[in-house]
Amino acid sequence: MQPMRISVSKAGKDFTATFILVVIYAGVFYGFQFFFCKSLLFTYIPDIDNINKWDVSWYKTIADTGYRYIPGESNNLALYFFFPLVWKITHLGIIGMSCLNVVFFATGFSILCGLYPVTITNKILWLTIPPVYFAFIPYSEALFFLLSSILVLGITKNNRRIIWTSLFLLSLTRATYTFLGPAFVVMCLVSANRKYWYKSLYYCFITYLLPMILGTALFIWYQYLQTGIWFVFFEVAKKSWGHAFNIPVLPFSSLASTLTLWIGALAMFAGLLSFFYLAWKFCIWLFRNNNPDPLLMASCTYLFMASLVVVFFNPTWGANTTNVSGIFRYVFVNPFFYIFLFHFTSRLKYGWKNYVFVIILANILWLAFGSLQNLDTFLYFTFNTALLVLLMLGSDKKISWPVMLVAAINFFIQLQFLQLYIGQKYFPD
């Protein structure tokens, strides 16, 4: 099978300018935290103690003492070790690791923006997506974003060394790398002639799946060396975090209740829309042998897999309904969502039928979140519908105010999300 040829625009390759933009944005983000705290609009000033919460504290224990397994107690084994290893090697503190994550994210963001003609307005929109704040604290999202962007670069250049290296390291960074397996199968299938689909699967295995398998084997072996238990990750993920196959129970819920349920619903909408797009493009490939954009197909598959896994492998805690906590981190803080977003907000123009379709599809999905329980809940999810309409309006190059309005709303919510995190009153996702 011949290597895939992906057409990439040469526009927007000013790496340095984009890098500086991200660093300035992160500085402004934290600057507003201090300003609003001093003006009594916010309660918590970010510091070493309150940032060192939730998964940050778990990552730090892995960096300091490695994995530990104590039956009947919470364990750090559900997290991957490459990010803590970087933390250990650098000998940085909480603030230093937060700054390094900004550098990681800025580098990955700049690489990605160099592959597409992304306008400054869209760059700002992308940076204000609320869960991006996870890239500014010691979570593994920033490193995952950087490695994924390098992976995308390797794919566009047909460079197997870059692909292998990035995929191997991704498989040691976050469990969400597993979504890439089906994504690459779909990508390789639709980028080849349908008569030679079996050759594309061989190419997929050698180029994409093999380094992921090797990385997974190393991760399992490393945890075995530290705990003496084979496959302990899966045991802890099931017993402590409830990640096992479950038939979904509606309506969907979140550990932070309505504080984050709305954005979980938006993340699931991205997965649902991805499913319809995949089905449509796959049928075109199957019956017309017309090859769609392979990276976009891979990105849509990634987003759909994220939604599918959350729906069927998340616990039913609290209200005894399926908890979708985590979905907006899985979906929004990675380059594959930005590739998806670029296509649907920069390459397409929408007519009234498109708006009707999106509004109807969205409101059907909101039903799974209990949108018709009462008037307040209906209005709560109507906010989501309004955001989707604004993003569609923003695809029209003649007007820019819808995008800037969404960015302003996002920025305010992003600030609030960090307050929720450091306040430790609610689980942040």
Secondary structure as UniProt FT lines:
FT   TURN            11..12
FT   HELIX           15..38
FT   TURN            39..40
FT   HELIX           48..51
FT   HELIX           55..65
FT   TURN            71..72
FT   TURN            77..78
FT   HELIX           82..90
FT   HELIX           94..113
FT   TURN            114..117
FT   HELIX           120..127
FT   HELIX           130..136
FT   TURN            137..138
FT   HELIX           141..156
FT   TURN            157..158
FT   HELIX           160..170
FT   TURN            171..173
FT   HELIX           175..179
FT   HELIX           180..190
FT   HELIX           194..196
FT   HELIX           197..204
FT   HELIX           205..209
FT   HELIX           210..227
FT   TURN            230..231
FT   HELIX           232..239
FT   TURN            240..241
FT   TURN            255..257
FT   HELIX           258..288
FT   HELIX           294..313
FT   TURN            318..320
FT   TURN            325..326
FT   HELIX           327..332
FT   HELIX           335..346
FT   HELIX           352..367
FT   TURN            368..372
FT   HELIX           375..393
FT   TURN            394..395
FT   TURN            397..398
FT   HELIX           401..423
//
